[in-house]
Amino acid sequence: MADYYADGTASGGLNNGSQSDPWEGAAGLQTLLDTLTAGDTGYIRNTFTLTAPLDIDQNSGNTSATINLIGTNGSWVVDGTQARIDANATTNCVIYANTFLYWRVENIVFEKATGTGVEAGAAISSANTTFQNCHFFDNGAHGFDGEAAANASGWLFVRCRFTDNDSYGLYGRSFTFPLLCESRNNGSLGMYLSSGSCAMNCFVSDNGGIGGIRLISFAVAANCVCDDNTGDGLVTAAASGVIGCRATNNSEYGIDPLGVASLYYNYFNGNTLGTIKTPANAATEIDGVETNLTTGSEGYEDADNGKYNLILGAAGYRTIVAIGDNNQAVFARGVSNVPIVHPREN
């Protein structure tokens, strides 16, 4: 297990990859990516300006030893400072080619590609890769695209942002898991999630085209906020689920269940075309009306007084999403013996 280093602001030489003599520029970053093996960590800092997309196509980690790629501050300290990979009008920032597994990517911005920020190549069959505190920003197509690989699976995003991309913020394939992520101001859709995927505690707002989140069969959105999107807040396929979510003030419906979907304890209101399109496709009702469930009750909304309560889930457990007096979501995990009260009253 070894540590390697690359600095984006240097001239583009190769050097030896040590902290005192890091690989330099885009060429140096590609050398770092090609060198890392299971258990190794690559530290990168500053901005890498590309002349061609970077490839992750050499080595894989494994279940006991990931490959780590981590952005740092100018002193090589991991403190949340993000290194930047600027595609500089090339097609992609990074292409995942072939089947290379078990990477952890942290504190990196993927920006300004004419195509996609991070693209999964067609040969990928499994990924098992985690992105943490990464930003997929201002790309000409999608922020992240796992859809190019028909069988790609195993993408985890923790506290990542997908903003200002021309098409989708996150175009996930099967088993894609955005957790505590934000997707805003994307041209066509905030998040697309295929079967086996689950979005949890995500903010998805102000996206154009289709709307906030689209769930394909057997995908789930839990404790998400989907507000102010052009289109629907959520679109669901058959056998997908929406649990403890809010979708308000979207230009069409709060939710459009294209197939029969399960909806548990959600708050959808203020949408231009209505709360729910095709109510017959909803296995469970919303907004204070309970159907087909025998436990729990709904949260409530008092718009005149600006109060939005926690949503009470099945068997008395509160969801993680509450709505504060500024009409923004507040994460407030509750348990069954905690009264439902407005956050200002806690």
N, C-alpha and C positions, 0 to 999 in steps of 0.2 A: 504494500500500500504506500503510495507516494503522493506528494503534493507538487503541482506544477502551476506556473503563473504566466499570464499574458496581459499586456498593457495596450489599450487601444490608442493611446495618444502618441505612441512612438512611431518611428519612421517606416516600419514594416519589415525589419530584419528578423532573423530567426533566433539568434542568441542561444541560450541553453535552457530556458524555461524555469530558471530558478527565481526566487524572490528578488535577489539582487541583480539578476540579469534576465528579466522576463522576455518571453517571445513577444514580438511587437506587431501591432496592427492586425489587419484582417488575415494576412498570411500566417501570422503567429498564432492567431486564434484557431485557424484550421489545423495547424500543427498540434496544438493542444488537444483539440477534439479527436485527432487521429491517434494521439499518444495514450490517452486515458484508458485504463483497463479496470477490471472489477476491484473496487475498494479504493481507487485513486480519487483525488479531489483536484479539480482545476479551479483556481481563483482568477477572476478577471476584474479589471477596473477601467473606468473612463469609457470613451465612446469608440467603437470599432466601425469604421466607415468601409462598406463593402464595395467590391467591384464585381462580385459574383456571389451567388448564394453559398452559404456554408453547408457542408454535408455532415450528418451523423451517420456514418456508414462503415465503421471499422470494428468497433468493440462493443461488447455487452457486459453489463453487470450480472449479478445473480441474486437469488433470494436472500443470501446472507451478506452480500457485499455489493452495494450499488456503485455506480459511477456518479460522481458529484460535480456539478458545474455551478459555481457560486459567485455572484457579484459582490464586490467589496467597495469600501471607500478608498480614498487615495493612499491610505497607509496600510492597505491590505487587511483592514479590520472588517469582520462581518457584523455590520450594525444595521442592516436594512437598506443601506445605500444601494441603488441599482446601477449596474453597468448597462450600457446601451449598445445594441446592435442595430445600426442604421443601415438599412438596405441600400440607401442612396440610389433609388430608382432602379435597382435590380429586381428580378421577379419575386424572390423570396428572401427572407432573412436566413432561415434554416430549413433544410429538407431532411426529414427522417427517411433514409433509404434502407431497403431490405428489412430484416427482422433483428433489431438490436434492442435489448431489453434492460429494464432496471436502471434507469437514469433518474437522478434528482436534480432539478434545475431551479435555482433560487436567485432572487434579486436581479432579474434581467428584464430590460425593455426590448421588445422586438418591434421595430417601427419602420414605416415609410417604404415598404415594398410596393412595387406596382401590382403584385399578386397578393400572396398570403404571408402573414408574419412567420408562422411555423406550419409547415406542410408535411403531412404524412404521406410518404411515397406509396405507390400502388402495391409494392411487394410486402408491405408490413402485414403481419398476421396477428401480432400481439405486441404490446408496448410496455405496459407496467411502468409507466413514467409519471413522476410527480413534478408539477410546477408549483412553486410557492413564492408568493410576493413577486409575481411577474406581471408585466403590463404588455398587452398586445394592442398596439396603438397606431392609428393613422395609416393602415395598409389599404391597398387598392382593391383587394377582394375581401377575404376573411381575416380576422385576427389570428385564429387558430383553426386549422382544417384537418380533422381526422377522417373526413368522409372520403378522401381520395382512395383510401385503402379499404376495400370492401369488408375485410375481416378484422380491421384494427380494433383493438379493445385495450382497456386498462389505462385510461388517462385520469389522473387525479389533479385537480386544481384547487389550491388552498390560498385564500386571500389574494386572488389574482384579479386584474382588471382587463376588460375588453372594451375599448372605447374608440369612437371616431373612425372605425373601419368602414369601407364603402359598402360591404355586403353584410355578412353575418359577423357578430362578435366572436362567438364560439360555435363552430360547426362540428359537433361531437359525433363520434360513431358509437357503437355499442360499448357499454360499461365505461361511460364517461361520468365523472363525479366532480362537478364544481361545488365547492364548499366555501361559504362566506365570500363569494365573489361578486363582482359588480360588472354589469354590461350596459353601457349607455351610449347613446348617440351613434349607433351603428346604422348603416343605410337601409338594410333589409330586415334584420331580425337580431334580437339579443342573443338567444341561445337556441340551438337545435340539438336535441338529445335522442339518440336511438335506443333500442330495446336494452333493458338491463341497466340503464343510466338513472342517476338521481341527482337533481339539483337541490341543495339544502342551504337555507339561510342566505339566499342571494337577492341582490337588488338589481332589477332589470327594468330600465325606464328610458323614455325618450328615444326609442328606436323607431325606425321607419319601416315602411313596406308591410311585412306580414304581421309584425308586432313584437311581443316580449319574449315568450318561451314557446317553442313547439315541441311537443312530446310525441314520439313515435311509440307504437304498441309496447307495453310493459316497461315504460319509463315513468318516473315519478318526479314531481316537484313538491318539496316539503318546506314549509315556513319561508316561502319566498314572497317578495313584493314586486308586482308587475304593474307599474303605474305610468300613465301619460305616454303610452306608445301609440304610434300610428298603426292601425289595425287592431287585432284582438290582444288582450293581456296575455292569455294562454290559449293555445290550440292543442287539443289532445286527440290521439288516435285511440282505437279500441283497446281496452284493458290497461290504459294508463291511469295514473292516480294523481290527485291534487289534494294535498293535506295541509291545513293551517296556512293557506296562502291569502294574499290580498291582491286584487287587480282592480284598480279604480282609474277613472278618468281617461280611459283609452278611447280612441276614435271610433271603434266598432263595439264589440262585445267584451265583457269581462272575460268570458271563456267561450270558446267554440268547440264543443265536443264532437268532432267529426265521426267518431265511433263511440260506442258505449264506454263511458269512463266513470271511475269512482271519484266522487268529490266529497271530502270529509271536512266539515267545519271550516269553511272559508268565508271571506268577506269580499264581495265584488259589488261595487256600486259606482255610480257617477259616470258610467260608460255611455257613449253617444247612442249606440244602437241597443243597449240594454245589458242586463246582468248576464244572461246566459242564452246562447243561441241553441235551438233544438233541445228544450228541456227534457224531452223523452230520452235523450241519450245520457242523461246524468243519473247515475245510480243512487246518488244522495243529493238532496237539495242543499241550499246555501242561504246565507243572510237571514238567519233566524227561523227558518222552516226546516224541521227535521223529518227525514223520510228514511225508512228502512233501518234505522238504528234505534236501539232501546236504551242506550246509556248516554250521559252527557247532555249538554245543551249548548246553544250557540252563544257566542259573544254578542255584544250589541254596539250600536253606534248612535251617538247623540250629536248630530251635526250642529244643531242650534247652539250648543254649548261647547263645541269643539272637543268633545270627549270621545275617545275611541278605546274601548276596553280590550283586555286580553281575550283571546279566543279559547273557550273551554273545550277541550277535546274529549274523546270517548273515555269513559270510566273516570272522569273528573280531572284528568291531567291537562295542564295548560300548555299551549304551544309556546314556541320561543318568540314569536312575533307579537309585538304590541304596537299601537299607533299613538304617538305622542301628540301634544297640543299644537305642535307646528305641522301636523299632518304628515309627519315622516315616521318611518318604521323605527321601532326601538326594540332591540333584543332584550327580552326579560324572561329568562327561563323560570318556570313555576313548577310547583308540585301540587299534589291533589289537596293538601290541607291549607293551601294559601288562598285567601279570598281573592276574588276578581276585583281589582280596583284600578283606577286610572293611574298611570305612572306618577303623576303629580301628587297623588295621595299616598304613595308608599312611604 
